[in-house]
């Protein structure tokens, strides 16, 4: 099963996922990003600064296979 890495980014800082997760396909990647974004939003609402963020999902070759943008309010 392929491994995907979920990196959270903004204009100032990157939080790199060095472990990744094994997922069967891109549909599972998209579901995972949505779930991760909701969990991160609840847990770090008071830690992250307001602004634009995105999650880059890379495959094992380092290619970005999916990008998801969101805002912290």
PLY file of the C-alpha trace (Angstrom):
ply
format ascii 1.0
element vertex 73
property float x
property float y
property float z
element edge 72
property int vertex1
property int vertex2
end_header
0.00 0.00 0.00
1.37 3.46 -0.84
2.53 5.83 1.91
1.46 9.47 1.92
2.90 12.36 3.95
0.69 15.20 5.23
2.54 18.52 5.61
0.75 21.51 7.14
2.03 24.82 5.81
1.52 28.56 5.89
3.57 31.50 4.66
5.85 31.38 7.71
6.19 27.79 8.86
5.95 24.20 7.70
5.03 21.28 9.93
6.49 18.27 8.16
5.04 14.79 8.51
8.03 12.46 8.54
6.02 9.33 9.36
3.21 9.38 6.83
0.31 6.97 6.55
-0.40 4.01 4.33
-3.58 4.57 2.36
-5.03 2.66 -0.59
-5.70 5.56 -3.00
-6.25 9.30 -3.55
-9.89 9.07 -2.41
-8.66 7.83 0.98
-6.08 10.66 1.01
-8.83 13.26 0.52
-10.95 11.72 3.28
-7.93 11.72 5.60
-7.14 15.37 4.86
-10.70 16.41 5.66
-10.68 14.44 8.92
-7.20 15.70 9.87
-8.15 19.30 9.20
-11.20 18.99 11.47
-9.15 17.37 14.27
-6.32 19.91 13.95
-8.83 22.75 13.95
-10.34 21.60 17.23
-7.03 20.89 18.97
-4.92 23.87 17.95
-7.53 26.57 17.57
-5.85 28.63 20.30
-2.28 27.87 19.20
-2.10 28.67 15.50
-2.33 32.22 14.31
-5.06 33.51 12.07
-4.41 33.22 8.38
-4.23 30.95 5.37
-2.96 27.41 5.74
-2.74 24.41 3.48
-1.98 20.74 3.69
0.29 19.29 1.03
0.04 15.55 0.63
3.12 13.98 -0.91
3.56 10.45 -2.15
6.67 8.37 -1.53
8.49 10.05 -4.42
7.96 13.53 -2.94
5.36 14.56 -5.52
2.42 16.59 -4.24
-0.68 14.54 -5.03
-3.22 16.70 -3.22
-3.36 20.19 -1.71
-6.07 21.44 0.62
-6.40 25.12 1.63
-8.12 26.38 4.78
-8.29 29.48 6.99
-7.77 29.80 10.73
-10.06 32.42 12.22
0 1
1 2
2 3
3 4
4 5
5 6
6 7
7 8
8 9
9 10
10 11
11 12
12 13
13 14
14 15
15 16
16 17
17 18
18 19
19 20
20 21
21 22
22 23
23 24
24 25
25 26
26 27
27 28
28 29
29 30
30 31
31 32
32 33
33 34
34 35
35 36
36 37
37 38
38 39
39 40
40 41
41 42
42 43
43 44
44 45
45 46
46 47
47 48
48 49
49 50
50 51
51 52
52 53
53 54
54 55
55 56
56 57
57 58
58 59
59 60
60 61
61 62
62 63
63 64
64 65
65 66
66 67
67 68
68 69
69 70
70 71
71 72
